[in-house]
């Protein structure tokens, strides 16, 4: 995870995300850098605009948060209807006992 954080930090300050720069950030944080991990992160981020990805992720999160109250209301209505049906079924079952 620290390699992703290093890439985010480098991008935030306007530095190029390279293997060497990621390893430098990881080392500065007090951890021994793993060359394979740095290489993997750089290759995964090749051609990716990190700022756009973050911006899109925030937009998706905002949309999900806006939709959550509606979904909760629909679920609440379903559970109320199911509860009412089960109460009616229980009442009819008791009525048949006392006949």
N, C-alpha and C positions, 0 to 999 in steps of 0.2 A: 504494500500500500504506500510505503514511503516513496517509491519510485513515481507513482502517479502524483503524489503531493509535490514531489520535486518538479515534475513536468508542469503542473499547474502554477507553481511558484515562478518558474522560469518564464512561462508564458505571460503571467500577470505583470512581471517587471519588464517585459519586452525583449527578453533574451531568447536566442535560438535554442530549441530543445534538441540537444545532441547527446550522444552517449557520455562524452566527457563532462558536459555541463551537469547532467543528471548525477553522474558519479561524484562530482565535486559537491553538489548540494547534499547528497546522502552522507558523504564523508564529513562535511561540515556539521551535520546533525549528530555526528558521533557514532555512526554505524559503518562497518566495513562494506564498501560497495561491491555488489555482485555484477560482474561485467555482462553476464547472460541476461540478467533482469533488465539492466539498462538498455541493452541492445533490443530486447523484446518490446519494451515500452516505446522506444524510438520508432521501431518498425510498425508498431500498432498505431502510432499517432501520425505516421507519414501521410501527408496530404489532408490531415484533419485540422480544421479551424477550431481550436479549443473554445474560443469565446462564443462562437456560434452554437457549439454543442451545449455549453452552459446556458446560454440564452434560451435555446429550445427546450432544455430540461426544465427550466423555470416556468416556461409557458405551459408545458404539459402538467406540471405540478399544480399550477394555478387552476387549470381547467378541471383537474381531478378534484381539487378542493371545492370548486364551485358545484360540481355534480354530486358530491358526497351527501349534502343535506337532502337532496331530492331522493336519492337512493334509500336513505334512512327512513324517510317518510313513507315510501312505497313498501318497504320491508315492515314497517310498523303497522300499516293498514292490513297487510297479508297476515301478520301474526294475530291481530285483533279478530279478523274474520275466522281464522283457524281456531282461535280460542273460543269464540262464540259457538262454532259448530261442535266442538268437543264438549262444551257445557250442555248444549241441547241434546247431544247423544247420551251424555251421562244422566240427564234428567229423564229422558225417555226410558233408559235402562232401569232406573229406580222406579219409575211409574209402573213398569211391567211387573216388578216384584210385589208391589202392593195392590195391583190390579184392578 
